[in-house]
Amino acid sequence: MNSTPIAKLGLDLKLLAPGFHRRRFQAGDVGFDAWIWRGSTGPTLLRQWAETWRPARLCGTVVMVPVLNEGAFFAGQRCHPADSGNLARAFPGSARGSVTARLAHLFDTQLLAKVTHYVDLHSGGVAYELFPWVGYLTRDDQVGRTQRAMAACFDSFWCWAGPFLPGRTLSAAHVRNIPAIYVECRGAGGVEAQDLQALQRGLENLLQWTGCLPGPPRTLRRQKTRTAGDPQEAHLQVHHPAPLDGLFGSTAKLGQRVRKGQALGFVHGLGSSKKVPVKAERTGRIVLVRNQRSVRKGDALFTLAPI
């Protein structure tokens, strides 16, 4: 068992951040199973796994990419500083496009296209704080049923599934008929020990459920699930946009249940005494709140889910 830099897999490290894989083939194997993880809170856990995870038996291949969008990672922001591209909206990308488009194309064609299952690890980053969940794009076939089972392995999180949305890694996996889920962790500029434990448990559950790791699967906890009919329900960037540039202040808390029309916070204009309230678009639970107080007009401030 070894840890191999992903450069050995023939990928361009100018675009793709370092990654690791674990693999082991048994006599008679005709193929392999593979899982890929990438994200923002995920780097902490995946780095730990790359350094310490040495399973005695492993059926298949596990590929871990702790950081995919290295430019944005080091800039401490969502978008790549070279082209302001949002990798989470750039798939399937283009071989001749911008830096972000080329990175999406590279990941889609050289890694995602070769796997059997995919898990995308996200968090709220610096700007947002989230009420952690696991999710997937709904579909009524065997891929959809596999995705539901994969999400159930992350039984420390509630589940939020919804219709197809373009531009995501999950969108690219959807087109390729690859079962794919994503996990959103808290963010708020840090890494919660509780999130790390939940991710660890979820990944271990998944690897056991698939038979990649030996031993009987754990008994899973009952998971709260929300299946949205509207693809915009879980589109985090479109809800409660800031009405103007200024200073944001929240009067509501993450996880709080609120009613439609209830005041959630205010945005104060910097050059005047103008103070504009932000009111709940719907009745629901706050699952995203902006952590960064400086805002531009249109920045998402809250997301509510009917749970």
C-alpha positions in Angstrom: 0.0 0.0 0.0 1.4 3.4 -0.9 0.7 7.0 -1.3 1.4 8.4 -4.8 1.3 12.0 -5.7 -1.4 12.5 -8.4 1.4 13.8 -10.7 2.3 10.2 -11.3 -1.2 9.7 -12.8 -0.2 12.0 -15.7 -2.1 15.1 -14.7 -1.0 18.8 -15.1 0.0 20.0 -11.6 -0.2 23.6 -12.9 -3.9 23.1 -12.8 -4.6 20.2 -10.4 -3.6 20.4 -6.8 -1.7 17.4 -5.3 -3.8 14.3 -4.5 -3.3 10.8 -3.2 -4.6 7.4 -3.9 -4.8 4.0 -2.1 -5.1 1.0 -4.2 -4.9 -2.8 -4.0 -5.9 -5.4 -6.5 -6.6 -9.0 -5.8 -5.8 -11.8 -8.2 -8.6 -12.1 -10.8 -9.8 -8.5 -10.5 -11.0 -7.2 -13.8 -11.6 -3.6 -12.7 -11.5 -1.3 -9.8 -13.8 0.9 -7.7 -12.8 4.5 -7.1 -14.0 7.4 -4.9 -12.8 10.9 -5.2 -13.2 13.6 -2.6 -12.4 17.3 -2.9 -13.5 20.4 -1.0 -12.7 23.0 1.6 -13.2 21.6 5.1 -12.3 18.3 3.6 -8.6 19.1 3.2 -8.0 18.8 6.9 -9.5 15.3 7.1 -8.1 14.1 3.8 -4.6 15.3 4.7 -4.9 13.3 7.9 -6.0 10.2 5.9 -3.2 10.6 3.4 -0.7 10.6 6.2 -2.2 8.0 8.5 -4.8 5.8 6.8 -3.2 2.4 6.1 -6.1 -0.1 5.8 -4.9 -3.7 6.2 -7.3 -4.8 3.4 -8.7 -2.6 0.6 -10.7 -3.8 -2.3 -10.4 -1.3 -5.1 -8.9 2.2 -5.3 -9.6 5.3 -3.3 -8.5 8.7 -4.7 -8.3 11.8 -2.5 -7.8 15.3 -3.8 -7.6 17.5 -0.7 -7.7 20.8 -2.6 -8.8 21.1 -6.2 -9.1 24.8 -6.7 -5.6 25.7 -5.4 -5.7 29.4 -6.6 -8.9 30.1 -4.7 -7.8 28.1 -1.7 -4.6 30.2 -1.2 -6.5 33.4 -1.9 -9.0 32.5 0.8 -12.0 33.0 -1.5 -14.6 31.2 -3.5 -13.5 32.2 -7.0 -10.1 31.8 -8.7 -8.1 35.0 -8.6 -6.8 34.6 -12.2 -10.2 34.8 -13.9 -12.8 35.3 -11.0 -14.2 31.9 -12.1 -16.4 29.9 -9.7 -15.3 26.3 -10.1 -18.5 25.1 -8.5 -20.4 26.5 -11.5 -17.9 25.8 -14.3 -18.5 22.1 -15.1 -18.0 20.5 -17.6 -15.6 23.2 -18.5 -13.5 23.6 -21.6 -10.0 22.5 -22.7 -9.5 25.9 -24.3 -11.3 28.1 -21.8 -10.2 30.2 -18.8 -8.1 28.7 -16.0 -11.3 27.7 -14.1 -12.9 26.2 -17.3 -9.7 24.2 -18.0 -9.5 23.0 -14.4 -13.1 21.8 -14.6 -12.5 20.1 -17.9 -9.4 18.4 -16.6 -11.1 17.1 -13.5 -14.1 15.9 -15.4 -12.3 14.1 -18.1 -9.2 12.8 -16.3 -10.6 11.9 -12.9 -14.3 12.0 -12.6 -14.8 10.0 -15.8 -12.8 7.2 -14.4 -14.6 6.6 -11.0 -17.6 4.6 -9.9 -18.7 6.7 -6.9 -18.0 10.4 -6.1 -18.2 12.4 -2.9 -17.6 16.2 -3.0 -16.7 17.9 0.4 -17.7 21.5 0.8 -18.1 24.0 3.7 -19.2 27.5 4.2 -15.6 28.7 3.9 -14.8 32.1 5.5 -17.8 34.1 4.4 -20.6 31.7 5.5 -21.7 29.4 8.3 -23.9 26.4 7.4 -26.1 24.0 9.2 -24.2 20.9 7.9 -26.0 18.5 5.5 -25.4 15.9 2.8 -27.2 16.1 -0.6 -27.5 14.8 -4.1 -29.3 15.4 -7.4 -32.5 13.4 -7.5 -33.2 10.9 -10.3 -35.5 7.9 -10.5 -33.2 5.1 -11.5 -30.5 2.8 -10.0 -28.0 5.7 -9.9 -30.6 7.7 -7.8 -31.1 4.8 -5.5 -27.3 4.4 -5.0 -27.0 8.1 -4.2 -29.7 7.8 -1.5 -27.8 4.9 0.0 -24.5 6.8 -0.2 -26.0 9.8 1.5 -27.5 7.6 4.3 -23.9 6.6 5.2 -23.4 10.2 6.4 -25.8 9.7 9.2 -24.6 12.6 11.4 -25.9 15.0 8.8 -29.5 15.8 7.6 -30.1 15.1 3.9 -31.2 17.7 1.3 -31.8 16.3 -2.2 -33.1 18.3 -5.2 -33.4 18.4 -9.0 -30.6 18.8 -11.5 -28.7 22.1 -11.5 -26.0 22.8 -14.1 -22.3 23.7 -13.6 -21.5 21.5 -10.5 -19.3 18.5 -10.2 -22.5 16.6 -9.3 -23.9 17.8 -12.6 -21.0 16.4 -14.5 -21.3 13.1 -12.6 -25.1 13.1 -13.3 -24.4 13.3 -17.1 -21.9 10.4 -16.8 -24.3 8.3 -14.7 -21.9 8.2 -11.8 -23.5 8.1 -8.3 -22.4 11.3 -6.6 -23.2 13.1 -3.4 -21.9 16.3 -1.7 -21.4 17.2 2.0 -21.6 20.7 3.4 -19.8 21.4 6.6 -20.0 24.5 8.9 -17.3 26.8 7.7 -17.3 30.2 9.3 -13.5 30.4 8.8 -12.6 27.3 10.8 -12.8 23.6 11.1 -15.2 22.1 13.7 -14.1 19.0 15.5 -17.7 17.8 15.3 -17.6 18.1 11.5 -14.4 16.2 11.3 -15.8 13.3 13.3 -19.0 13.3 11.3 -17.0 13.2 8.0 -14.8 10.5 9.3 -17.8 8.4 10.3 -19.5 9.0 7.0 -16.5 8.1 4.8 -15.9 4.9 6.8 -19.6 4.0 6.6 -19.5 4.5 2.8 -16.3 2.4 2.3 -17.8 -0.4 4.3 -21.2 -0.2 2.6 -19.5 -0.5 -0.8 -17.3 -3.4 0.3 -14.2 -1.5 -0.2 -13.3 -2.1 3.4 -14.0 -5.4 5.1 -16.3 -6.0 8.0 -20.1 -5.6 8.5 -21.5 -2.1 8.0 -22.4 -0.1 11.0 -26.1 0.3 12.0 -26.9 3.7 10.6 -28.7 6.4 12.5 -32.1 7.6 11.2 -31.6 10.6 9.0 -33.8 13.6 8.5 -34.4 14.0 4.8 -35.8 16.9 2.6 -36.4 16.2 -1.1 -37.0 19.5 -2.9 -39.1 19.8 -6.0 -37.8 23.2 -6.9 -34.1 23.2 -8.1 -33.6 26.7 -6.7 -34.5 25.7 -3.1 -31.0 24.5 -2.4 -29.3 27.0 -4.7 -27.5 28.9 -1.9 -26.4 31.9 -3.8 -29.8 33.2 -4.9 -31.6 33.6 -1.5 -32.0 36.8 0.6 -29.6 38.9 -1.5 -28.1 42.0 0.1 -30.1 45.0 -1.0 -27.1 47.3 -1.1 -23.3 47.5 -0.5 -22.6 47.9 3.2 -22.3 46.4 6.7 -24.4 43.3 7.4 -25.7 42.4 10.8 -27.7 39.3 11.6 -30.4 39.2 14.3 -31.2 35.6 13.7 -29.1 32.5 14.4 -28.1 29.5 12.4 -30.5 26.6 13.0 -33.3 29.0 14.1 -36.8 28.4 12.8 -38.4 31.5 11.4 -41.6 32.6 9.8 -42.1 34.3 6.4 -41.7 38.0 6.7 -39.7 37.8 10.0 -36.7 40.2 10.3 -33.5 38.3 10.0 -31.0 41.1 10.0 -30.0 44.5 8.4 -27.6 46.0 5.9 -26.3 49.4 6.8 -25.1 51.7 4.0 -21.6 53.0 4.6 -22.0 56.5 3.3 -25.4 57.2 4.9 -27.7 56.3 7.7 -29.7 54.0 5.5 -30.5 50.7 7.2 -32.4 48.1 5.2 -34.0 45.1 6.9 -33.7 41.6 5.5 -36.8 39.6 5.9 -37.5 35.9 5.6 -38.6 34.8 2.1 -40.4 31.8 3.5 -41.1 29.9 6.7 -38.3 27.5 7.5 -35.0 26.8 9.3 -31.9 28.9 8.8 -29.3 26.6 7.2 -27.0 29.3 5.9 -26.1 32.7 7.4 -23.4 35.1 6.1 -20.5 35.2 8.5 -18.6 38.0 6.8 -20.0 41.4 7.7 -18.9 43.4 4.6 -21.3 42.7 1.7 -21.9 43.7 -1.8 -25.3 44.2 -3.3 -26.6 40.8 -4.3 -24.5 38.7 -1.9 -26.5 35.9 -0.4 -27.2 36.5 3.3 -29.4 33.6 4.4 -30.9 30.4 3.1 -33.9 28.7 4.7 -35.0 25.1 4.3 -38.4 23.7 5.2 -37.2 21.3 7.8 
